[in-house]
């Protein structure tokens, strides 16, 4: 009976050792995967911080029921420039007269 125990003991020792090595490798792979995920999260956070905030869309003027003509658009642009102070009163009057043909 003594001979029979040694092969079983050897098999148990080899199997237990293999189990421990496999468990250690699985833990190491899980740690590496977690580290990679943390690195990816940090990089994406840094990239998000470095990207400029998107510019708000320009406010669109409400469109009239009929399609505006190009001349009305140009008059509106001239009026906007005049209100902003880019055009003086004389320049605005001259540009408007030129546009209207008077």
C-alpha positions as a LaTeX table, in Angstrom:
\begin{tabular}{lrrr}
\hline
Residue & $x$ (\AA) & $y$ (\AA) & $z$ (\AA) \\
\hline
Unk1 & 0.00 & 0.00 & 0.00 \\
Unk2 & 2.83 & 2.41 & 0.48 \\
Unk3 & 3.71 & 2.32 & $-3.16$ \\
Unk4 & 0.27 & 3.36 & $-4.13$ \\
Unk5 & 0.33 & 6.57 & $-2.09$ \\
Unk6 & 3.38 & 8.10 & $-3.72$ \\
Unk7 & 1.99 & 8.37 & $-7.25$ \\
Unk8 & $-1.19$ & 9.89 & $-5.88$ \\
Unk9 & 0.74 & 12.31 & $-3.70$ \\
Unk10 & 2.92 & 13.30 & $-6.65$ \\
Unk11 & $-0.15$ & 13.88 & $-8.83$ \\
Unk12 & $-1.76$ & 15.99 & $-6.12$ \\
Unk13 & 1.38 & 18.09 & $-5.71$ \\
Unk14 & 1.76 & 18.63 & $-9.45$ \\
Unk15 & $-1.93$ & 19.44 & $-9.87$ \\
Unk16 & $-1.91$ & 21.84 & $-6.91$ \\
Unk17 & 1.21 & 23.58 & $-8.24$ \\
Unk18 & $-0.33$ & 23.93 & $-11.69$ \\
Unk19 & $-3.49$ & 25.35 & $-10.14$ \\
Unk20 & $-1.50$ & 27.95 & $-8.20$ \\
Unk21 & 0.49 & 28.97 & $-11.30$ \\
Unk22 & $-2.70$ & 29.31 & $-13.33$ \\
Unk23 & $-4.35$ & 31.36 & $-10.61$ \\
Unk24 & $-1.31$ & 33.64 & $-10.36$ \\
Unk25 & $-1.26$ & 34.18 & $-14.14$ \\
Unk26 & $-4.98$ & 34.96 & $-14.18$ \\
Unk27 & $-4.56$ & 37.54 & $-11.39$ \\
Unk28 & $-1.62$ & 39.12 & $-13.19$ \\
Unk29 & $-3.59$ & 39.38 & $-16.44$ \\
Unk30 & $-6.54$ & 40.94 & $-14.59$ \\
Unk31 & $-4.22$ & 43.52 & $-13.00$ \\
Unk32 & $-2.69$ & 44.36 & $-16.38$ \\
Unk33 & $-6.14$ & 44.75 & $-17.93$ \\
Unk34 & $-7.21$ & 47.05 & $-15.09$ \\
Unk35 & $-4.03$ & 49.11 & $-15.47$ \\
Unk36 & $-4.61$ & 49.45 & $-19.23$ \\
Unk37 & $-8.22$ & 50.52 & $-18.62$ \\
Unk38 & $-7.09$ & 53.14 & $-16.10$ \\
Unk39 & $-4.51$ & 54.47 & $-18.57$ \\
Unk40 & $-7.10$ & 54.66 & $-21.35$ \\
Unk41 & $-9.49$ & 56.54 & $-19.06$ \\
Unk42 & $-6.80$ & 59.02 & $-18.06$ \\
Unk43 & $-5.80$ & 59.63 & $-21.67$ \\
Unk44 & $-9.39$ & 60.16 & $-22.80$ \\
Unk45 & $-9.98$ & 62.57 & $-19.91$ \\
Unk46 & $-6.88$ & 64.57 & $-20.86$ \\
Unk47 & $-7.92$ & 64.65 & $-24.51$ \\
Unk48 & $-11.39$ & 65.84 & $-23.54$ \\
Unk49 & $-9.87$ & 68.63 & $-21.43$ \\
Unk50 & $-7.60$ & 69.76 & $-24.25$ \\
Unk51 & $-10.30$ & 69.97 & $-26.90$ \\
Unk52 & $-11.78$ & 73.45 & $-27.22$ \\
Unk53 & $-15.42$ & 73.80 & $-26.36$ \\
Unk54 & $-17.59$ & 73.79 & $-29.48$ \\
Unk55 & $-18.65$ & 77.25 & $-30.55$ \\
Unk56 & $-22.35$ & 77.91 & $-30.10$ \\
Unk57 & $-24.24$ & 78.01 & $-33.38$ \\
Unk58 & $-24.88$ & 81.50 & $-34.67$ \\
Unk59 & $-28.31$ & 82.84 & $-33.85$ \\
Unk60 & $-30.44$ & 82.70 & $-36.94$ \\
Unk61 & $-32.86$ & 85.51 & $-37.65$ \\
Unk62 & $-36.42$ & 84.29 & $-38.03$ \\
Unk63 & $-37.15$ & 83.72 & $-41.69$ \\
Unk64 & $-40.08$ & 85.63 & $-43.18$ \\
Unk65 & $-42.86$ & 83.72 & $-44.88$ \\
Unk66 & $-41.67$ & 84.67 & $-48.38$ \\
Unk67 & $-38.12$ & 84.08 & $-49.54$ \\
Unk68 & $-36.12$ & 87.31 & $-49.11$ \\
Unk69 & $-34.47$ & 88.78 & $-52.14$ \\
Unk70 & $-30.68$ & 89.29 & $-52.27$ \\
Unk71 & $-31.21$ & 93.05 & $-52.18$ \\
Unk72 & $-33.07$ & 92.81 & $-48.86$ \\
Unk73 & $-30.27$ & 90.64 & $-47.46$ \\
Unk74 & $-27.71$ & 93.25 & $-48.49$ \\
Unk75 & $-29.77$ & 96.04 & $-46.94$ \\
Unk76 & $-30.00$ & 94.07 & $-43.71$ \\
Unk77 & $-26.24$ & 93.56 & $-43.72$ \\
Unk78 & $-25.66$ & 97.27 & $-44.29$ \\
Unk79 & $-28.06$ & 98.12 & $-41.47$ \\
Unk80 & $-26.28$ & 95.71 & $-39.14$ \\
Unk81 & $-22.92$ & 97.23 & $-39.99$ \\
Unk82 & $-24.34$ & 100.69 & $-39.43$ \\
Unk83 & $-25.77$ & 99.69 & $-36.02$ \\
Unk84 & $-22.43$ & 98.16 & $-35.01$ \\
Unk85 & $-20.69$ & 101.42 & $-35.84$ \\
Unk86 & $-18.63$ & 100.03 & $-38.70$ \\
Unk87 & $-20.33$ & 102.35 & $-41.21$ \\
Unk88 & $-20.90$ & 106.04 & $-40.61$ \\
Unk89 & $-24.20$ & 107.70 & $-41.47$ \\
Unk90 & $-22.81$ & 109.05 & $-44.75$ \\
Unk91 & $-21.30$ & 105.71 & $-45.77$ \\
Unk92 & $-24.54$ & 103.92 & $-44.94$ \\
Unk93 & $-26.62$ & 106.39 & $-46.96$ \\
Unk94 & $-24.23$ & 106.15 & $-49.93$ \\
Unk95 & $-24.20$ & 102.35 & $-49.91$ \\
Unk96 & $-27.98$ & 102.20 & $-49.58$ \\
Unk97 & $-28.45$ & 104.65 & $-52.46$ \\
Unk98 & $-26.04$ & 102.67 & $-54.61$ \\
Unk99 & $-27.85$ & 99.43 & $-53.79$ \\
Unk100 & $-31.29$ & 100.89 & $-54.49$ \\
Unk101 & $-30.05$ & 102.66 & $-57.64$ \\
Unk102 & $-31.19$ & 106.13 & $-56.60$ \\
\hline
\end{tabular}
